[in-house]
Amino acid sequence: MADLDGRVAVVTGGAKGIGAGISECLAEQGATVVVADIDGAAAEEHAAALPGRSLAVATDVSKADSVAALAKAVADELGTVDILVNNAGVGPIPTPVQDMGEDEWDRVMDINARGVFLCSRAFVPSVIESDHGRIINISSIVGQTGFALVIQYVASKFAVTGMTQSLAKELAPHGVTVNSIHPGILETELHGGVVKLFSAIQGQSEEATWDWFRAEIPLGRFQTPRDCGEMAAFLASDRAHNLTGAAFNVDGGWEMH
């Protein structure tokens, strides 16, 4: 019997990158996975490739009505949600703070922070009903230690870390655990775009920037979506029933606290 047989998991931003890795690992452990993604076509394609039962729902996590529609679709089709993975996010446009526009701040905060709030608000009642309630939020290594030129992204990920701790205390009486995963550097579309912009600011090649990031990782290798997926599958399982309010670094040793 797989760890997550009979459980329903919602993964936001679940069609690509880290979200795809999480969706795959949860499905492999027996969960019915809802792939919620702003790219509806990609969500359909990824959901169809997962083992077991799945559902794809086009969702903009920054919009309350879209999140409400997601919650209704899941309730109508699958009933109670056992696992919510708040993964949907966007990368920053690296910018000195004095040059940053409010539109860039709002763009990142609306998806990375507001999205976690809206999805948690929408699904907490269902997760409480579950006998195995789990919420897993995807933060970042910069959700614990700041990084220059990306104040908007750092703020959004620190917000995710704080919301995780707050929800862990709020939902503990209901037996629901809430934890955060803090990915390091991945060779995904999101990270690739950020590296490209950092390279332009620093006047060096993208290859040199990738090399710099790799050199900062004690294990000397980048992380993968499946690395994050395996951690999510563990936190979603009964084996992690006594873990809550914690931050789990999946970063090759970049952060050590």
Number of C-alpha atoms within 10 A of each C-alpha: 6 12 17 23 15 12 24 26 28 31 26 31 28 31 29 21 19 25 27 25 21 29 34 25 25 32 26 19 22 19 28 27 30 28 32 29 25 20 16 17 14 18 25 19 13 20 26 15 10 20 18 14 14 22 20 26 25 21 23 21 30 24 15 17 13 18 24 18 15 24 20 15 16 21 14 10 9 17 13 21 27 27 34 25 27 28 27 27 25 16 18 22 21 21 18 12 12 6 7 16 10 9 9 16 18 14 16 23 23 19 21 28 25 20 24 26 19 20 24 20 13 18 24 21 12 17 26 20 15 19 12 19 27 30 28 24 26 27 31 26 24 21 24 20 11 15 12 11 17 20 20 23 28 24 20 25 28 20 21 26 25 17 20 26 18 13 19 22 15 13 19 15 10 14 19 25 29 30 26 28 26 21 26 23 22 19 15 14 12 16 18 16 15 15 22 18 17 19 17 13 13 10 10 12 14 17 11 12 18 18 12 11 16 18 14 14 18 12 13 14 16 18 20 19 21 18 17 25 21 18 17 26 24 17 25 30 20 13 11 13 16 9 13 24 20 15 23 21 22 22 25 19 15 20 18 8 8
